[in-house]
Amino acid sequence: RRVLFRSRTDTSSCDYLLLRAKLQREWNKNNSLASETIAKALALYPTDSEILLTAAKISSDSGALIGGKAALELLQTLLESDKDNKEALSLCIIELAKEGSFEEAYKISTDLVKKEGNKKEDLLSHIDICISMNYMKEAWELTSALYKESPDDLDILQQYIKVLVASGRREEALKLIASLQGTSDGKLRSFLYYQKSLLDTSEDDILADLRTSLTSNPRNKDSLYRLYRIYYNKKDYRRARYYLKQVVALNPRDTGVLAKNAELDALLKQ
C-alpha cells in the first residue's frame, strides 16, 4: 500500500510523482504538465503497474507519447506482468478501436465481458465493437437484455437506440426517438436527432436533423463529421472544411481527422 504523506518530502518518489500527475490530469485538466510528470515517473519506475496505467491514461487523453511510447505500448508493457488488469484491458480495447483494430479489440473485449464483476462500461464498449464489425445479432442480444433490465439508465437507453438504428429496426427506433424528443435535454436531444438522421430517406431531412442536432449540442462530433462527409461527397469543400475544422477543434490530436483536414486545405488551394 502506498504511503502518500511520505511523498511530500521526496519529490522523486513514486508516490509523489504519481499523485502529482493524477492531480494535474484530473483536477487541473492539464495533460501537458501531467505528461511531463508521469514521463519522469516512468523513467524512474519503468515497471510500476500504476505508473504505467496512469501514463497510458494520459497518453490516451492527449495523444502524446510518454517516454517515447503511445498508450497502447504502455498498456502492453503493463499486461505482460499483469495480464488480468481490468482497467488496462478496458483501455487497451478503446485504443485498439481508435486505430481500427476491431478484430483484436473484439477478442480482448469478449474475454473481458465474460469475467465476473464486469462493468456496464465494458459491456457498452463491447457492443460498440460488435456494431463496428457488423455483429448485429450479438449486439442486439446484449443490448436488449441490458435495456430490459435497466430501461431508465441513460447510457443503456442510448446504446439501445444505436443498436435499433444500426440493425435496421427502423419503425421501432423512430417510435422510441419520437417518444423522447419532447422531454430530453440538450445532449440527449442532439443524440436523438443524429440517430434520426441515419434513418432519414431524403437529403433535406438528413440535413435538417443534423442541424437540429447541432443546435442542441454544437459539440456533437458525430453530427459535425457527418455534415463534413455529406458536403465532401458533394464536392462543396468549403462547407466540408467548416464542419471538419470543428471536429479538429474537438479532437486536435486525431491523426486521421488531421489528415482529412490537410486534404481539404490542399483541395481548396487548387
N, C-alpha and C positions, 0 to 999 in steps of 0.2 A: 504493500500500500504506500502511495506517495505521501510524503510529509511536506505540505506546502509551505508551512511557516519557515522552514529551513531555507527555502528558495530565496527569501528576501535578502539574505546576506551573501548569496553566491550567485552572481548574475550569469555564470556559465553552467549552472546546474541544469540537469534535465528538467526538473520540476519548474524552475523559474522560466526557462525558455518556452516550455510547453504552455504554461499558464499565460505568459505574455502574448504568445501567438494567438491563443484562443480568444483573449480579450480584444486584441487588435482586429481579429476576424469577426467575432460575434457582437462585441459591444461597440467598437469604433467603426465597424464596417470598412476597414482599411486593409484590403487584401495585399496591397503593395508592401506595407510595413510587416504584415503578418508573414508574407513570403520571405522577407529578409530574415526575420526572427527564426522561422522554422527551418530555413536553409542552414543557419548557424547550428541549430539543434541537431539537424540531420548529419552535418559534418562531424559533430562531436559524438553522436549516438546513432550510428547508421543502422543498427539492428533493433532499436527500441520500437515495439509494435505501436505504441500510442503516438510516438513521434511520426512514424511512417503514415499512420492513418490520418493524423491531423495535416500532414504535408499533402497527402492525396486530396483531402477535402478542399484545402486552399487552392491547390492546383486545378481541381475540377471547377471551382467557383470562378477563378480568374483566368484560366487558360495558360498561366505562367508555368515555366519549368522550375522545379525546386531541386537544387543540387544537380541541375542538368537533366532531370527526369520529369516526364509527364505523369499525370495522375495514375494512369494505367500501369506504368512501370513501377511506381511506388507500391501500388496495391499488389502487384505480382510478387514483389520482394517480400512484402508482409505475409502473403498467403503461402509462401514457401515454408515458413516456420509455423504458421497458424492457419491451416487450411480451412478451418471451420469458423473463422471470424465472420460473423453475420454482417457486421457493419461494412467490413471490407468487401464482402461478396456483393452486398447490395449496391455499393458504389461502383464496383467493378462492372456490374450489369449495366448501370447507367452510362459509364464511359464507353463500353463496347457498343451500346446502342447509338451513342453520339457519332461514332465513326462508321456506323452502318454494318458492324459485325454481328448481325442479328442471330445467326445460327449459333455462334459461341455464346452470346448473351442468353439465348433460349435454353441452351444446355445447362448453364450455371443456374439460371433462374428456376428451371424445372426442379433441380435438386434442392434449391433453397426453399421453395414453397412447400416441399414435402416434409421439411423439418418441423419438429414440434415448436409451437410458440411463434410461428412466422407472423410478421406484422402485416397489417392491412396494406401499407405502402408497398410491400414486396409483392403482394397479390395483384395490386393495381398495376405495378410496373410490369409484371409478367403478362398481364392482359394486353398492355400496350405492345409488348413484343409479339404476342400472338397476332394482334391486328396487323402489325408491320409485315409479318410473314404470311398473312392471309390464312392463319389457322383459326377460322371463324367458329368452327364447332367448339373448339376448346375455349375460345374467348367467350362465347355465348354461355356455355355451361357454367363457367366460373363466375361470370358477371351476374347472370340471372340468379344464381344461388346467393351471392352477396346481397343483391338488391332485395330478394325475398326476405332475407334475414334483417336487413337494415335499410328500409326504403327511405328513411328520413336523413340518412347520412349523405351530406352534400357531395363528398368525393365519390362515393359509390353511385349516387344518382347520376353524376356527370359521366362516369365511366359507362354506366348502363345505357345512357343516351348515345354515347360514342359507338358502342357496340351495335345498338339498334341501327344506327345510320350506316356503319361500316359493313354490316351483314345484310343490308338491303331490306330491313324491316321498315319500309317507308311509312306506311299508314300508322303503325304503332308509334314510330318516332315522332311524326308530325303531331299526333294527338297529344302525346306527353309534353312536347315542346310548347304547344299552344296552351296547355293547362298551367304552365309555369310562367309564361311570359309576363302576365299581368302583375305577378307578386314578387318577381325576382329583383335582386339588387343589381348594381352596375356590372360587376364581373360575371355573375351568372347570366344576366340578360345578354351580355356580349357573347358568352359561350353559346347560348341557345341560338342566337341569330347566325353565328358562324356555322353551327351544325345544320341549321335550316338551309343555309346557302348551299350545302353539299347535296341537298335533296331537291333544290330548285331545278326546273327544266328549261327556264329561259334566262338569257344573259341579263336582261333588265332586272329580273327578280334576284338573281345572284348578286349583282352589284348593289341593289337596294338593301339586301340583307347584310352584306359585308359592311356597308357604310353605317347602317344602324348599329351593327356590332361595334364599330369603332367609335361611334357617338357615345355608346355606353361605357366603353373602355378603350381609350386611344392606344393603350399599350398591349392590345391583343396581338401577339406575334403571328398567330395563325391567320387572322384576317388580313393583316398587313402583307404577309408573304403571299397569300392567295391573290390579292389585288395586284401585287407585283407580277405574278405569273400570268394573270389574265392580260395585263397591258403589254407584257413582254411578248406574249404569243400574238398579240395584235400589232406588234412592231411599233407600239407607242412607247418608245424607250424613255422619253422624258417623264411620263407619268409613272412608268415602271420604276424608274430610279427614285422618284419621290417617295414611293412606298417602301422600296428596299432600303433606302437610307434610314428610315425609321426602324427597320429591323436591325440594321447595323448598329444603331444607337443603343438598342436593347441587348445586342449580342456582339459587342465590339471585338471579341477575340474569336469569333466563329470563323474559321478559315474558309469554309465553304461559302458562307454569305459574303465574306470579303472578296472572294474570287469573282462571284457574280456581280458585285458592285463594280469591281475593276473592269469587268467585261462591258458593263453598261457605259461606264465612263469612256471606254475606247470607242464604242459604237456611236456615242453622241458627238465624238470629235471628228468622225468621218464626214 
